[in-house]
Amino acid sequence: MNALKKKNRPTEAKPAALAIIGVSGIGGSMALLLTGDGEWPSYVGAVGMVLAAVAFGATAGRLYGGDPVRPALRGFLIGFLVSIIAYALLLLGTIRLDAAGLAHGALGYAAALAPALALAGAFASLGIYLRREPDDLLRRVAVESLLWGLGGVLALATAWGILEGFGLAPHLQLWVVAPVFAVLVGVAHGLVAWRYR
Amino acid sequence: MKNRLKVLRAERDWSQADLAQRLDVSRQTINALETGKYDPSLPLAFRIARLFGQPIEAIFQDEA
């Protein structure tokens, strides 16, 4: 029995280090997004937030359980990262297009839809993951994390919108909702997984 | 819901990782089941019962 306990005991140092790196990455990127001077720091901050949140969320199962990344999760992470990188690149392209004065007419609509489609791709990856993952608990953790992220981003957007109306908060571009949602889901994934550790 | 998963696993000298691999779930799921933090779905309960060669009610006991 002692051998069993020893074999199953997760290491303590690695979870702490990964959690600190994840939270620091999210915090630093969020600060860059909200306070960065000019456009580029904001986009770098947004992408950084998403990547840090994905890294934190993805390692959560490993943090608390010592498990290797499962095939279904690996597939999701690849699909999600490809989609989110495409989203970031298309968003930057759209902004450049607007700066060049070309975002009007049909091209303007196409430019606005392109990053949104990439974002839809990220959600398609998530749907595929939920269908492929045979582990009930991991599916539950993913769904609970999504609900926390959805509830959190809607609550934040509502409060921010009202504050903006009162003149108590600066205007934020609506595209910020997507990276904030990703961060909330990533952090929630870590916390929900911790509950079942 | 109480269960005898930990005892059955120990009798076979399996680690949580060993059992997780046999059931195609994560080690975290085995730990959550053993500590009573999570009740399995019916398909998983059947897989567990088949693996240990016992009826479901011999492994899981409803506390109600």
Chai-1 contact restraints between the chains, C-beta under 6 A:
chainA,res_idxA,chainB,res_idxB,connection_type,confidence,min_distance_angstrom,max_distance_angstrom,comment,restraint_id
A,L4,B,S15,contact,1.0,0.0,6.0,A-B,restraint_1
A,K7,B,S15,contact,1.0,0.0,6.0,A-B,restraint_2
A,N8,B,S15,contact,1.0,0.0,6.0,A-B,restraint_3
A,N8,B,Q16,contact,1.0,0.0,6.0,A-B,restraint_4
A,G61,B,Q28,contact,1.0,0.0,6.0,A-B,restraint_5
A,G65,B,R27,contact,1.0,0.0,6.0,A-B,restraint_6
A,G65,B,Q28,contact,1.0,0.0,6.0,A-B,restraint_7
A,D67,B,S26,contact,1.0,0.0,6.0,A-B,restraint_8
A,D67,B,R27,contact,1.0,0.0,6.0,A-B,restraint_9
A,P134,B,D24,contact,1.0,0.0,6.0,A-B,restraint_10
A,D135,B,V25,contact,1.0,0.0,6.0,A-B,restraint_11
A,D135,B,S26,contact,1.0,0.0,6.0,A-B,restraint_12
A,D135,B,T29,contact,1.0,0.0,6.0,A-B,restraint_13
A,D136,B,S41,contact,1.0,0.0,6.0,A-B,restraint_14
A,D136,B,L44,contact,1.0,0.0,6.0,A-B,restraint_15
A,L137,B,T29,contact,1.0,0.0,6.0,A-B,restraint_16
A,L137,B,A32,contact,1.0,0.0,6.0,A-B,restraint_17
A,L137,B,Y38,contact,1.0,0.0,6.0,A-B,restraint_18
A,L138,B,S26,contact,1.0,0.0,6.0,A-B,restraint_19
A,Y196,B,A32,contact,1.0,0.0,6.0,A-B,restraint_20
A,Y196,B,K37,contact,1.0,0.0,6.0,A-B,restraint_21
A,Y196,B,Y38,contact,1.0,0.0,6.0,A-B,restraint_22
